[in-house]
Amino acid sequence: MLVAPLVTVLTRKFGMHIVMLTGALFQCGGFIAASFATKVWHLHISQGILVGCGIGFLYVPSVAILSQWFSTKRSLANGISAAGSGIGGAAFAWGSEAVILHLGINWSLRITGIATLVANLIAILVIRDRNHTIQPPQLGFDTRLLRRYDVILLLSWVFTSMLGYIVLLFSLSDFALSIGLSHNQATDMIGFLNIGTAVGRPIIGILSDRWSRIDTAGILTLLCGLSCLAFWVPAMTYGLTVFFALLCGAIVGVFWMVSCSSNGIHS
């Protein structure tokens, strides 16, 4: 996400489609290059920098587009969109495991790269923005916003919320291994977390549209933190860990529905 200011400027200059196409090629190339890695630093460059930059080039130009097309039900629309990451996450979690068992890790990375390229190309072909009507400034970094108290509060919440989200997303499978579960069961945790995401995010969108987005975000952020203390900390069995993965998956990442839908028309 450190490429966000650069991507924003490039989008303003060259248009969304060219920038997103570049991102799709970066992402695909990173996965395929990772399949030939023989040292850890090869993975840092390929699956780390290339795939990471690719995601940034894809995500940043597109994040506010869906909200541009909705004046009502905006949070629901973003919730349905964000649920796609849950469906895709579950598919890749269990699908990659099956491919690794049958074809090996190298071909799993190559197939992942090709699959993401095809999916992204389809999305890039059909995606349309309303920038010509809305005319957003698309500044790389707008320092004027930092003088607004409400923006600073929003950024503080997003930073804290996403810090916890990333920790959960990338450590839950390792946690499962640490309490004695098998590798297959550890993979299940990521799959169930994403299933919870796919089910929960549209529901959060409905709640956010019906009630206050700020209240919804605050309550769900609190519940997410409490669920970590109540279920994750004492979890020592497969069943309780699955329950926590489903529950937390449903409410974690509330940022995607609330903050993105709050500023879409004006971004």
C-alpha positions in Angstrom: 0.0 0.0 0.0 3.0 2.3 0.1 2.6 2.7 -3.6 -0.8 4.4 -3.1 0.3 8.0 -3.7 2.2 7.1 -6.8 -0.7 5.0 -8.1 -3.1 7.8 -7.5 -1.0 10.2 -9.6 -0.5 7.6 -12.3 -4.3 7.0 -12.4 -4.9 10.7 -12.8 -2.4 10.9 -15.7 -2.9 7.7 -17.6 -6.3 6.5 -16.6 -7.6 3.7 -14.4 -7.4 0.8 -16.9 -3.7 1.2 -17.8 -2.7 1.4 -14.2 -4.8 -1.7 -13.2 -3.5 -3.6 -16.2 0.0 -2.9 -15.0 -1.0 -4.2 -11.6 -2.4 -7.4 -13.0 0.9 -8.1 -14.8 2.9 -7.3 -11.7 0.8 -9.7 -9.6 0.8 -12.5 -12.1 4.6 -12.0 -12.8 5.3 -12.1 -9.0 3.6 -15.4 -8.4 5.2 -17.0 -11.5 8.6 -15.7 -10.5 8.1 -17.0 -7.0 7.7 -20.5 -8.4 11.3 -20.4 -9.6 12.7 -19.1 -6.3 15.6 -20.9 -4.7 16.4 -18.4 -1.9 14.3 -16.5 0.6 15.3 -13.1 -0.9 13.9 -14.3 -4.2 10.5 -14.6 -2.5 10.9 -11.1 -0.9 11.2 -9.6 -4.4 8.7 -11.8 -6.3 5.9 -12.7 -3.9 6.6 -9.8 -1.7 7.4 -6.7 -3.7 6.0 -7.7 -7.1 2.8 -9.2 -5.9 2.4 -6.4 -3.3 2.9 -3.7 -5.8 0.5 -5.4 -8.2 -2.2 -5.5 -5.6 -1.6 -1.8 -4.8 -1.9 -0.9 -8.5 -5.2 -2.9 -8.7 -6.8 -1.9 -5.4 -6.0 1.9 -5.2 -7.6 2.9 -8.5 -10.7 0.8 -8.0 -11.5 1.2 -4.2 -13.9 4.2 -4.6 -15.5 3.3 -7.9 -18.3 1.2 -6.6 -19.5 3.9 -4.2 -19.6 6.4 -7.1 -22.5 4.5 -8.6 -24.7 4.4 -5.5 -26.4 7.2 -3.6 -28.3 4.7 -1.4 -27.5 1.1 -0.3 -23.9 2.1 -0.7 -22.6 0.1 2.3 -24.5 -3.0 1.1 -22.9 -2.7 -2.4 -19.5 -2.4 -0.8 -20.3 -5.3 1.5 -21.3 -7.6 -1.4 -18.1 -6.5 -3.2 -15.9 -7.2 -0.1 -17.6 -10.6 0.3 -15.8 -11.6 -2.9 -12.5 -11.5 -1.0 -14.0 -14.1 1.4 -15.2 -16.4 -1.4 -11.9 -16.0 -3.2 -9.9 -16.5 0.0 -11.7 -19.7 0.8 -11.4 -21.0 -2.8 -7.6 -20.2 -2.9 -7.0 -21.6 0.7 -8.5 -25.1 -0.1 -7.8 -25.0 -3.8 -4.1 -24.2 -3.3 -3.7 -27.0 -0.8 -5.2 -29.5 -3.2 -2.9 -28.3 -6.1 0.2 -28.4 -3.8 -0.6 -32.0 -2.8 -1.1 -33.1 -6.5 1.3 -30.9 -8.5 3.7 -29.3 -5.9 4.2 -25.8 -4.6 5.8 -24.5 -7.8 2.8 -25.3 -10.0 0.5 -24.0 -7.3 2.2 -20.6 -7.6 2.0 -20.6 -11.4 -1.6 -21.6 -11.5 -2.4 -18.9 -8.9 -0.7 -16.3 -11.0 -2.6 -17.3 -14.2 -5.9 -17.5 -12.3 -5.5 -14.0 -10.8 -4.4 -12.6 -14.2 -7.5 -14.0 -16.0 -9.9 -12.8 -13.2 -8.3 -9.3 -13.1 -8.3 -8.9 -16.9 -12.1 -9.6 -17.0 -12.7 -7.1 -14.2 -10.5 -4.5 -15.9 -12.4 -4.9 -19.2 -15.8 -4.2 -17.6 -15.0 -1.7 -14.8 -16.1 1.9 -15.4 -15.7 5.0 -13.2 -17.6 8.3 -13.0 -14.5 10.5 -12.6 -15.5 12.6 -15.6 -18.7 13.6 -13.7 -17.4 13.7 -10.1 -13.9 15.1 -11.1 -12.0 14.0 -7.9 -8.7 15.8 -7.4 -6.8 12.5 -7.2 -3.9 14.0 -5.3 -1.0 11.8 -4.3 -1.1 13.2 -0.8 -3.5 15.9 0.3 -2.0 17.5 3.4 -5.0 19.7 3.9 -6.9 16.7 5.2 -4.5 16.3 8.1 -5.8 19.5 9.5 -9.3 18.0 9.9 -10.0 16.4 13.3 -12.5 13.9 11.9 -10.0 12.7 9.3 -7.3 12.1 11.9 -9.8 10.1 14.0 -10.8 8.1 10.9 -7.2 7.4 10.0 -6.3 6.4 13.6 -9.2 3.9 13.7 -8.3 2.5 10.3 -4.7 2.1 11.2 -5.5 0.3 14.5 -8.3 -1.8 12.9 -6.2 -2.9 9.9 -3.2 -3.7 12.1 -5.2 -6.2 14.0 -6.9 -7.5 10.8 -3.6 -8.3 9.1 -2.2 -10.0 12.3 -5.3 -12.2 12.5 -5.3 -13.0 8.8 -1.7 -14.1 8.6 -1.3 -15.8 11.9 -4.4 -17.9 12.4 -3.0 -20.9 10.5 0.2 -20.7 12.5 -1.7 -20.5 15.7 -3.6 -23.7 14.7 -0.3 -25.5 14.2 1.0 -24.2 17.6 -1.9 -25.8 19.5 -1.3 -29.2 17.8 -3.7 -29.1 14.9 -2.6 -30.7 11.6 -1.6 -28.8 8.5 -4.9 -29.6 6.8 -6.8 -28.3 9.9 -4.6 -25.1 9.8 -5.6 -24.6 6.2 -9.3 -25.0 7.2 -9.0 -22.1 9.6 -8.2 -19.7 6.7 -11.0 -21.2 4.7 -13.5 -20.8 7.5 -12.3 -17.3 8.3 -13.0 -16.3 4.6 -16.4 -18.0 4.7 -17.3 -15.9 7.7 -16.1 -12.9 5.7 -18.3 -13.8 2.7 -21.4 -14.2 4.8 -20.8 -11.3 7.3 -19.8 -8.4 5.1 -23.1 -8.1 3.1 -25.0 -8.2 6.5 -22.7 -5.5 7.9 -23.5 -3.5 4.8 -27.2 -3.7 5.4 -26.8 -2.7 9.1 -24.5 0.2 8.1 -27.1 1.5 5.6 -29.9 1.2 8.1 -28.2 2.6 11.1 -25.2 4.9 11.7 -22.0 3.8 9.9 -19.9 5.1 12.8 -22.0 3.3 15.4 -21.8 0.1 13.3 -18.1 0.4 12.9 -17.6 1.1 16.6 -19.8 -1.8 17.9 -18.3 -4.3 15.5 -14.7 -3.3 16.2 -15.4 -3.7 20.0 -17.0 -7.1 19.4 -14.1 -8.2 17.3 -11.6 -7.3 20.0 -13.8 -9.0 22.7 -14.1 -12.2 20.6 -10.3 -12.4 20.4 -10.1 -12.3 24.2 -13.1 -14.6 24.8 -12.5 -17.3 22.1 -9.0 -17.0 20.5 -6.9 -16.7 23.7 -8.4 -19.8 25.3 -8.8 -21.8 22.1 -7.1 -25.2 22.3 -9.4 -27.4 20.2 -10.3 -27.6 16.5 -14.0 -26.8 17.2 -13.5 -23.7 19.2 -10.9 -22.4 16.7 -13.3 -22.9 13.8 -16.0 -21.1 15.7 -13.7 -18.2 16.3 -12.6 -18.1 12.7 -16.2 -18.0 11.5 -17.3 -15.4 14.0 -14.3 -13.1 13.7 -14.3 -13.5 9.9 -17.9 -12.2 9.8 -17.1 -9.0 11.7 -13.4 -8.3 11.0 -12.4 -5.8 8.4 -15.5 -3.7 8.9 -13.4 -0.9 7.5 -14.1 -2.1 3.9 -17.8 -1.5 4.2 -18.0 1.6 6.4 -15.1 4.0 5.5 -15.1 3.2 1.7 -18.9 3.7 1.4 -18.8 6.9 3.5 -16.7 8.9 1.1 -17.2 7.2 -2.3 -19.2 10.0 -4.0 -16.8 12.7 -2.9 -13.5 10.9 -3.2 
